[in-house]
Amino acid sequence: MAKAKKAKSSDKVTFYAGLERPEGDATKKLQKIADPESGKYRQSLSRSQVQQRYGAYSEGVTALQKSAGKYDLTVTLDATGVFATIKGKAGKFGKWLGKPVMVENQSAEISEAVGYSVEAHVYHTNGKPPKDVKSHIREWIPLFQRQNVESVSESSAQQPYDGTNKGTPEGCLKDLPPYDQPPLAEELVNYAPNQLRTAYGIDDLPTTSKVGKATRLAIISEQGDGFSPQAARIAAECFNRAPVKYRTHAVHGLKGTLPDTQGEADLDVQVSQYVLPPGATVDVVQALPNAAVNFPTYAAAFGLDRRPDVMTLSYLECELELKQAFKQGPFAKLDQSMQESILVRMGLAGMTFFAATGDSGSSGCVNQNTGVGPQNASPTYPGTSRYVMAVGGSMLQVDAANKRAAEYVWNNTQLNLAGYPSPFPVGGNGGTSILYERPWWQPKSMTKSSMRTTPDLVAHAGMPGWPVFSADQAQAGPTQGTSAATPFTASAFAIIDAVERVNGRPPVGLVQPLLYDLMGTDGFLYDITEYNNDLYGVGCCSAAVGYDKASGLGAPNFGRIAEAVAATS
């Protein structure tokens, strides 16, 4: 790591201050508007109302502006109301805080981590806010990252696809050769989007361009993953889908558009396109390639010029490792506190946040790409947040009419698929949180725990895989993972919200309470009762009748869920 040195006095820096705010009142309000039995159900607030009513206390904002303003520093309350950004020159910050601002050049280590060139600097200080504002500050994060990336050009060849299918796939799959490597060889290895849309009831949702234009989905892309619009167009052409318009937004501190990494972002983008109707526009929020804190990314998604109904995230942190990080560094716990507060305000504004649980089974700390990591039972964050819909993995089988024949917990060691396409065991994550208590919408009689348990829902994450196309490789797909199940699920809920908007009704917002109320009602959820996600013999978690920590409530029937949503407005 590069040695820190004193920053130039003229360097422009941004630090963050989480301010005292009515957190309890915000949570109570969210419970009212998210409870299907409440007279306030689905009466979400505008973002300006969220900031005004549940943002930082005005005296704290005023005090910070007055104190920092003496040193020509500019204080702005974020759209969430949770924190203030403080901007100015490093020399002025040093005088205000009593300690110099330091800077480190992290270009080499971050470039190595993400696999492409990044010019990266991080600014930080040991200085503390003066006494006149200290009592108003809840989280003090004097840390700012500035990272520049260079655009990468794309090639344009159409890519072949691997696999045949026992169902009825539509598109270029049927004309292309099967996957020719063991252990599956000539067996089916991919689903076409039309099959999954049929099996999960998405075909029962309206597909008009009016609904498409009304959809408001945001994809959050972290860890330096960019995507290829060209590959997305290839995927759309293959399956005769209307191309989706993607708008890219950079988090403050990031200059440039992240290059295509052929990773999570491509998967999220292409899966969303497989689901959304014609005319849809999707916002992609790109985080810093190696972010030290995540709350600015969540805040950026909250503050998009076109308010999203649904946000989807395919990146995660193992709770055991996150708990350890709380002890090791000054910012991890503060970052977590800010993220939770922002998630509450997303719910108040009528937004639903979906997060993947991961692909390491109930041992969420194991890296599914390398097999490295502690094998202890552990769920993952942000799925364990009380304000997030945690999406796990299942393994779906369809018949010749693309109707569901069976669905199991995703675990490639139990369905004779070990070694493909990962050389290590893979399966959907789930378990009991060690950080967060059981949310009000998750009945203890159902979960048998006083702590938050995940997943909430599952969708297909195993084999046959999801076809993911590349603009510059010799072949495309297949891909497994809850990182596919999550944008698939989120995109379907975005359509449901769009239908509500077209019909003059408000978005669903925090949808978990409604879904848990629907548990046991015929046709809304497909209960999954077979297999487990215990890849390493840790004793968790097995499918059973009703809710369980391997498959949650089960798999969604989106057509019926849309009916339930419409009936509650």
Stockholm file with secondary structure:
# STOCKHOLM 1.0

chainA/1-569         MAKAKKAKSSDKVTFYAGLERPEGDATKKLQKIADPESGKYRQSLSRSQVQQRYGAYSEGVTALQKSAGKYDLTVTLDATGVFATIKGKAGKFGKWLGKPVMVENQSAEISEAVGYSVEAHVYHTNGKPPKDVKSHIREWIPLFQRQNVESVSESSAQQPYDGTNKGTPEGCLKDLPPYDQPPLAEELVNYAPNQLRTAYGIDDLPTTSKVGKATRLAIISEQGDGFSPQAARIAAECFNRAPVKYRTHAVHGLKGTLPDTQGEADLDVQVSQYVLPPGATVDVVQALPNAAVNFPTYAAAFGLDRRPDVMTLSYLECELELKQAFKQGPFAKLDQSMQESILVRMGLAGMTFFAATGDSGSSGCVNQNTGVGPQNASPTYPGTSRYVMAVGGSMLQVDAANKRAAEYVWNNTQLNLAGYPSPFPVGGNGGTSILYERPWWQPKSMTKSSMRTTPDLVAHAGMPGWPVFSADQAQAGPTQGTSAATPFTASAFAIIDAVERVNGRPPVGLVQPLLYDLMGTDGFLYDITEYNNDLYGVGCCSAAVGYDKASGLGAPNFGRIAEAVAATS
#=GR chainA/1-569 SS CCCCEECCTTCEEEEEEEECCCHHHHHHHHHHHHCTTSTTTTCCCCHHHHHHHHSCCHHHHHHHHHHHHTTTCEEEECTTSSEEEEEEEHHHHHHHHSSCCEEEECHHHHHHHHTSCEEEEEEECCCCCCHHHHTTEEEEECEEEEEEECCCCCCCCCCCBCCCCSSCCCSGGGGSCCCCSTTTTTSCCBCCHHHHHHHTTGGGSCCCHHHHHHCCEEEEECTTCBCCHHHHHHHHHHTTCCCCEEEEEECTTEESCCCBCSSHHHHHHHHHHHHSCTTCEEEEEECCTTCSCCHHHHHHHHTCSSCCSEEEECCCEEHHHHHHHHHHCSSHHHHHHHHHHHHHHHHHTTCEEEEECCSBTTBTTSCTTTCCSCCSCBCEETTTSTTSEEEEEEEEEECTTSCEEEEEECBTTTTTCTTSSCSSCCBCCCEEEEEEECCTTSCHHHHCCSEEEECSEEEECSSSBBCCCCSSSSCBCCBCSHHHHHHHHHHHHHHHHHHHHHTTCCCCCSCHHHHHHHTTSTTTEECCCSCBCCSSSSSCCBCCSSCBTTTBTCEECHHHHHHHHHHTC
#=GC SS_cons         CCCCEECCTTCEEEEEEEECCCHHHHHHHHHHHHCTTSTTTTCCCCHHHHHHHHSCCHHHHHHHHHHHHTTTCEEEECTTSSEEEEEEEHHHHHHHHSSCCEEEECHHHHHHHHTSCEEEEEEECCCCCCHHHHTTEEEEECEEEEEEECCCCCCCCCCCBCCCCSSCCCSGGGGSCCCCSTTTTTSCCBCCHHHHHHHTTGGGSCCCHHHHHHCCEEEEECTTCBCCHHHHHHHHHHTTCCCCEEEEEECTTEESCCCBCSSHHHHHHHHHHHHSCTTCEEEEEECCTTCSCCHHHHHHHHTCSSCCSEEEECCCEEHHHHHHHHHHCSSHHHHHHHHHHHHHHHHHTTCEEEEECCSBTTBTTSCTTTCCSCCSCBCEETTTSTTSEEEEEEEEEECTTSCEEEEEECBTTTTTCTTSSCSSCCBCCCEEEEEEECCTTSCHHHHCCSEEEECSEEEECSSSBBCCCCSSSSCBCCBCSHHHHHHHHHHHHHHHHHHHHHTTCCCCCSCHHHHHHHTTSTTTEECCCSCBCCSSSSSCCBCCSSCBTTTBTCEECHHHHHHHHHHTC
//
